[in-house]
Amino acid sequence: MLKGKTVILGVSGGIAAYKAAALASALKQGGAEVYVLMTEHAKEFIGPATFEGLTGHRVISDTFRSEEFLIPHIRLAAMADLFLVAPATANIIAKLSAGIADDMLTSTFIAATCPKLVVPAMNVNMYENPATQDNLDRLRQRGIVVLEPAVGHLAEGSVARGKMPEPSVLYRMAEYMIGCNKDLAGKKILITAGPTREPLDPVRYLTNRSTGKMGYALAKAAAMRGAETVLVSGPVHDAGDGVDNALLTGGGGNASDSVLLPAGVKRVPVQTAAEMAEAVKKESRDADCVIMAAAVADFRPLRQEPEKIKKAKLKQETDPETGVRGYSLSLERTEDILAWLGAHRQPGQKLAGFSMETENLLENSRRKLVEKQVDLIAANSLKKAGAGFGTDTNIVTLIRQEGERELPLLSKEETAQEILNELFAETE
């Protein structure tokens, strides 16, 4: 998503400067050209050679001397797609707020007209000092995105707010800010993701194998393209990490290879199918588009027991085919959320759903398109390698009344973009 983009990474003199190396590496691996500007104090914490090895470019600290550029602060400012200051100390924040340009980092920051992201990292008392907060407010008023620090172990040994968010969080913010054209700006897109859990008793529940990766990929794609994005999510691992819809409140958390909340997305957590239905009905009232990617349970226990169920209390039956004696469980249907949306569609609203089948994929999916009264069904089979639950790839057929389009094996992020392209093909 960052291929062909130019990112300036400003590193100031805080202990969190070591994290900036991992961020520079991630940005470079993501396809961006990365130029690192360091303050003199930053060099006390990490050497320029580290960044030069990671980015392939010389670190520039002197405003008047550069082996790569004539008048480097002006040239770099003109090239930049994003200026990211991480970590941003109280001192550098004060300079940026006051418009002071006394080194390469501050001079280039003031000359740059690209989107800017400032990531404070410091002692909690320094961060909460009214002067620092006033300086951050002035930056926000000028359209600069400020990412609130995380709560964690600080250098002096306390646990408090002031920790720089993990590089994975900052990378997602960079993707959000400059990864795509904002062709869906002004639209609200509601997406569901993950499984639901239907309790049997305080200990057990019925669920499915959904990891939420497809729904989270859709949310990321929609947010990156500028849409107001709401994600109604069932329980998926680590989904609470990251950045919420305000963009200005950050999260720390640990990097994970599991599902992470995309930047710029409002997450509404739910557990059961009934909770998901309630949230979807509320959020869909003013949504321009609803995409039901969640694996919502079709059935739930007829009765949720207040105490742990003992085997002796379960009804026993004999299977007539196998002769095996076992226990029976009474179930009832959950509400069909996609059908409800089709029956209560708002004027001009676009609706899409997913159809995961193990047999008769296209026939069942075509029937679902008509019965649910939706615009698009993304059909995929559990039996195809690379598709289905828990994978980072998918193989889907996009089914509409006008025709069908089978997509090849793609990453779920690429699949998400294709689904949005299909839904908004007529958007000017």
KAHUDA-V838827 format. One record per residue. N is the residue number from 1. RES is the residue in one letter. SS is DSSP state (helix for helix, strand for strand, loop for the rest). PHI is phi in whole degrees, 0 to 359 (999 if undefined). BURIAL is b if it has 9 or more other C-alpha atoms within 8 Angstrom, else e. Layout:
# KAHUDA-V838827
N_RES_SS_PHI_BURIAL, N_RES_SS_PHI_BURIAL
This chain:
# KAHUDA-V838827
1_M_loop_999_e, 2_L_loop_256_b, 3_K_loop_300_e, 4_G_loop_85_e, 5_K_loop_270_b, 6_T_strand_246_b, 7_V_strand_243_b, 8_I_strand_264_b, 9_L_strand_251_b, 10_G_strand_267_b, 11_V_strand_243_b, 12_S_loop_253_b, 13_G_loop_275_b, 14_G_loop_234_b, 15_I_loop_299_e, 16_A_loop_286_b, 17_A_helix_301_b, 18_Y_helix_296_b, 19_K_helix_291_b, 20_A_helix_297_b, 21_A_helix_295_b, 22_A_helix_295_b, 23_L_helix_294_b, 24_A_helix_301_b, 25_S_helix_297_b, 26_A_helix_296_b, 27_L_helix_298_b, 28_K_helix_296_b, 29_Q_helix_295_e, 30_G_loop_282_b, 31_G_loop_105_b, 32_A_loop_276_b, 33_E_strand_273_b, 34_V_strand_242_b, 35_Y_strand_243_b, 36_V_strand_257_b, 37_L_strand_246_b, 38_M_strand_243_b, 39_T_loop_282_b, 40_E_loop_297_b, 41_H_loop_292_b, 42_A_helix_298_b, 43_K_helix_291_b, 44_E_helix_287_e, 45_F_loop_254_b, 46_I_loop_205_b, 47_G_loop_276_e, 48_P_helix_302_b, 49_A_helix_300_e, 50_T_helix_299_b, 51_F_helix_291_b, 52_E_helix_295_b, 53_G_helix_292_e, 54_L_helix_281_b, 55_T_helix_257_b, 56_G_loop_80_e, 57_H_loop_233_b, 58_R_loop_293_b, 59_V_loop_284_b, 60_I_strand_252_b, 61_S_loop_241_b, 62_D_loop_263_e, 63_T_loop_298_b, 64_F_loop_252_e, 65_R_loop_227_e, 66_S_loop_205_b, 67_E_loop_281_e, 68_E_loop_259_e, 69_F_loop_227_e, 70_L_loop_273_e, 71_I_loop_49_b, 72_P_helix_299_b, 73_H_helix_292_b, 74_I_helix_282_b, 75_R_helix_295_b, 76_L_helix_295_b, 77_A_helix_300_b, 78_A_helix_288_b, 79_M_helix_279_e, 80_A_loop_288_b, 81_D_loop_265_b, 82_L_strand_208_b, 83_F_strand_246_b, 84_L_strand_242_b, 85_V_strand_254_b, 86_A_strand_205_b, 87_P_strand_281_b, 88_A_strand_250_b, 89_T_loop_281_b, 90_A_helix_302_b, 91_N_helix_294_e, 92_I_helix_291_b, 93_I_helix_296_b, 94_A_helix_298_b, 95_K_helix_296_b, 96_L_helix_295_b, 97_S_helix_293_b, 98_A_helix_276_e, 99_G_loop_79_e, 100_I_loop_283_b, 101_A_loop_231_b, 102_D_loop_242_e, 103_D_loop_205_b, 104_M_helix_295_b, 105_L_helix_296_b, 106_T_helix_291_b, 107_S_helix_295_b, 108_T_helix_291_b, 109_F_helix_301_b, 110_I_helix_290_b, 111_A_helix_283_b, 112_A_loop_283_b, 113_T_loop_248_e, 114_C_loop_282_b, 115_P_strand_303_b, 116_K_strand_230_b, 117_L_strand_230_b, 118_V_strand_246_b, 119_V_strand_239_b, 120_P_strand_296_b, 121_A_loop_207_b, 122_M_loop_187_b, 123_N_loop_303_b, 124_V_helix_299_b, 125_N_helix_292_e, 126_M_helix_294_b, 127_Y_helix_294_b, 128_E_helix_276_e, 129_N_loop_303_e, 130_P_helix_306_e, 131_A_helix_295_e, 132_T_helix_296_b, 133_Q_helix_295_b, 134_D_helix_297_e, 135_N_helix_296_b, 136_L_helix_295_b, 137_D_helix_298_e, 138_R_helix_295_b, 139_L_helix_297_b, 140_R_helix_299_b, 141_Q_helix_298_e, 142_R_loop_268_e, 143_G_loop_87_e, 144_I_loop_273_b, 145_V_strand_280_b, 146_V_strand_245_b, 147_L_strand_262_b, 148_E_loop_297_b, 149_P_loop_293_b, 150_A_strand_271_b, 151_V_strand_269_b, 152_G_strand_181_b, 153_H_strand_287_b, 154_L_loop_262_b, 155_A_loop_300_e, 156_E_loop_280_e, 157_G_loop_104_e, 158_S_loop_276_e, 159_V_strand_249_e, 160_A_strand_197_b, 161_R_strand_285_b, 162_G_strand_147_b, 163_K_strand_282_b, 164_M_loop_292_b, 165_P_loop_303_b, 166_E_loop_295_b, 167_P_helix_306_b, 168_S_helix_297_b, 169_V_helix_293_b, 170_L_helix_292_b, 171_Y_helix_298_b, 172_R_helix_297_b, 173_M_helix_295_b, 174_A_helix_298_b, 175_E_helix_302_b, 176_Y_helix_299_b, 177_M_helix_285_b, 178_I_helix_227_b, 179_G_loop_287_b, 180_C_loop_216_b, 181_N_loop_293_e, 182_K_loop_270_b, 183_D_loop_286_e, 184_L_loop_253_b, 185_A_loop_300_b, 186_G_loop_92_e, 187_K_loop_253_b, 188_K_strand_254_b, 189_I_strand_242_b, 190_L_strand_255_b, 191_I_strand_229_b, 192_T_strand_248_b, 193_A_strand_208_b, 194_G_loop_82_b, 195_P_strand_270_b, 196_T_loop_245_b, 197_R_loop_238_b, 198_E_strand_250_b, 199_P_strand_293_b, 200_L_loop_270_b, 201_D_loop_200_b, 202_P_loop_296_b, 203_V_loop_251_e, 204_R_loop_247_e, 205_Y_strand_208_b, 206_L_strand_262_b, 207_T_loop_208_b, 208_N_loop_218_e, 209_R_loop_272_e, 210_S_loop_298_b, 211_T_loop_259_b, 212_G_loop_86_b, 213_K_helix_299_b, 214_M_helix_292_b, 215_G_helix_296_b, 216_Y_helix_291_b, 217_A_helix_295_b, 218_L_helix_296_b, 219_A_helix_297_b, 220_K_helix_298_b, 221_A_helix_297_b, 222_A_helix_295_b, 223_A_helix_294_b, 224_M_helix_297_b, 225_R_loop_270_b, 226_G_loop_97_b, 227_A_loop_284_b, 228_E_strand_290_b, 229_T_strand_244_b, 230_V_strand_245_b, 231_L_strand_243_b, 232_V_strand_271_b, 233_S_strand_240_b, 234_G_loop_287_b, 235_P_loop_289_b, 236_V_loop_233_b, 237_H_loop_295_e, 238_D_loop_70_b, 239_A_loop_292_b, 240_G_loop_282_e, 241_D_loop_287_b, 242_G_strand_112_b, 243_V_loop_237_b, 244_D_loop_271_b, 245_N_loop_292_b, 246_A_loop_285_e, 247_L_loop_67_b, 248_L_loop_261_e, 249_T_loop_248_b, 250_G_loop_262_b, 251_G_loop_233_b, 252_G_loop_266_b, 253_G_loop_76_b, 254_N_loop_260_e, 255_A_loop_296_e, 256_S_loop_209_e, 257_D_loop_270_e, 258_S_loop_270_e, 259_V_loop_285_b, 260_L_loop_242_b, 261_L_strand_292_b, 262_P_loop_293_b, 263_A_loop_295_b, 264_G_loop_78_b, 265_V_strand_243_b, 266_K_strand_274_b, 267_R_strand_258_b, 268_V_strand_247_b, 269_P_strand_281_e, 270_V_loop_223_b, 271_Q_loop_243_b, 272_T_loop_259_b, 273_A_helix_297_b, 274_A_helix_295_e, 275_E_helix_294_b, 276_M_helix_295_b, 277_A_helix_299_b, 278_E_helix_298_e, 279_A_helix_293_b, 280_V_helix_295_b, 281_K_helix_299_b, 282_K_helix_289_e, 283_E_helix_284_b, 284_S_helix_279_b, 285_R_helix_301_e, 286_D_helix_241_e, 287_A_loop_276_b, 288_D_loop_282_b, 289_C_strand_208_b, 290_V_strand_234_b, 291_I_strand_239_b, 292_M_strand_269_b, 293_A_loop_259_b, 294_A_loop_288_b, 295_A_strand_265_b, 296_V_loop_281_e, 297_A_loop_299_b, 298_D_loop_279_e, 299_F_strand_224_e, 300_R_strand_223_b, 301_P_strand_303_b, 302_L_loop_300_e, 303_R_loop_222_e, 304_Q_loop_265_e, 305_E_loop_284_b, 306_P_loop_287_e, 307_E_loop_237_e, 308_K_loop_302_e, 309_I_loop_287_e, 310_K_loop_265_e, 311_K_helix_303_e, 312_A_helix_296_e, 313_K_helix_271_e, 314_L_loop_277_b, 315_K_loop_283_e, 316_Q_strand_258_e, 317_E_strand_220_e, 318_T_strand_253_e, 319_D_loop_291_b, 320_P_loop_293_e, 321_E_loop_274_e, 322_T_loop_260_e, 323_G_loop_77_e, 324_V_loop_281_e, 325_R_strand_269_e, 326_G_strand_216_e, 327_Y_strand_249_e, 328_S_loop_251_e, 329_L_loop_228_e, 330_S_loop_273_e, 331_L_strand_238_e, 332_E_strand_227_e, 333_R_strand_288_e, 334_T_loop_270_b, 335_E_loop_290_e, 336_D_loop_277_e, 337_I_helix_293_e, 338_L_helix_295_b, 339_A_helix_296_b, 340_W_helix_298_b, 341_L_helix_298_b, 342_G_helix_297_b, 343_A_helix_282_e, 344_H_loop_239_e, 345_R_loop_300_e, 346_Q_loop_282_e, 347_P_loop_305_e, 348_G_loop_77_e, 349_Q_loop_285_b, 350_K_strand_263_b, 351_L_strand_233_b, 352_A_strand_218_b, 353_G_strand_220_b, 354_F_strand_248_b, 355_S_strand_228_b, 356_M_strand_254_b, 357_E_strand_229_b, 358_T_loop_251_e, 359_E_loop_204_e, 360_N_loop_49_e, 361_L_helix_302_b, 362_L_helix_290_e, 363_E_helix_298_e, 364_N_helix_295_b, 365_S_helix_288_b, 366_R_helix_297_b, 367_R_helix_295_e, 368_K_helix_296_b, 369_L_helix_305_b, 370_V_helix_284_e, 371_E_helix_294_e, 372_K_loop_272_b, 373_Q_loop_60_b, 374_V_loop_243_b, 375_D_loop_273_b, 376_L_strand_210_b, 377_I_strand_239_b, 378_A_strand_262_b, 379_A_strand_260_b, 380_N_strand_217_b, 381_S_strand_253_b, 382_L_loop_291_b, 383_K_loop_272_e, 384_K_loop_268_e, 385_A_loop_297_e, 386_G_loop_92_b, 387_A_loop_244_b, 388_G_loop_95_b, 389_F_loop_288_e, 390_G_loop_78_e, 391_T_loop_264_b, 392_D_loop_266_e, 393_T_strand_237_b, 394_N_strand_205_b, 395_I_loop_230_b, 396_V_loop_232_b, 397_T_strand_247_b, 398_L_strand_271_b, 399_I_strand_248_b, 400_R_strand_228_b, 401_Q_loop_300_e, 402_E_loop_281_e, 403_G_strand_155_e, 404_E_strand_230_e, 405_R_strand_220_e, 406_E_strand_271_e, 407_L_loop_269_b, 408_P_loop_285_e, 409_L_loop_298_b, 410_L_strand_227_b, 411_S_strand_294_b, 412_K_helix_294_b, 413_E_helix_292_b, 414_E_helix_293_e, 415_T_helix_299_b, 416_A_helix_300_b, 417_Q_helix_297_b, 418_E_helix_295_e, 419_I_helix_295_b, 420_L_helix_295_b, 421_N_helix_300_e, 422_E_helix_294_e, 423_L_helix_289_b, 424_F_loop_248_e, 425_A_loop_299_e, 426_E_loop_264_e, 427_T_loop_290_e, 428_E_loop_274_e
